[in-house]
Amino acid sequence: MNLAYGLCLSWRERGLATRAVCLVCRYAATEGGKERVIRVVPENAAAAAVAQRAGFIPGEHTNGEDGTRPDWYIRDLLATRDQRARDTP
C-alpha cells in the first residue's frame, strides 16, 4: 500500500495530514500490516514533520527511481496493534 499526502495552503498547520496518516496506519494494522515507510525528499520539511508526528522514526536514505535521495521514515504497525489491544477495555 502506498500513501501520499498533501493539503491546500488554507488547510495546512491544523494537524489534518498527521491525523490522516495515523488513521491509515491504524487501518493497515487491523488488516495485517506490519510496517509502513514514508519516503520524503530532504527539502520537504513539512512532510518529514508529518511523518514524525504520526509516529514514524527516521530510517535509511535510498536512491529514488527519479534520481532523488529520499529520507525514509518507518513505523512499526505491530506496535500500533499491541497499543490498541492495551487501550481496549
Protein Blocks (a to p, Z undefined) as FASTA:
>chain_A
ZZdddddfklgonommmmmmmmmmmmmmmnopabdcddddfklmmlmmmmmmnopacddd
dddfkopacddddddfklmmmmmmmmpZZ
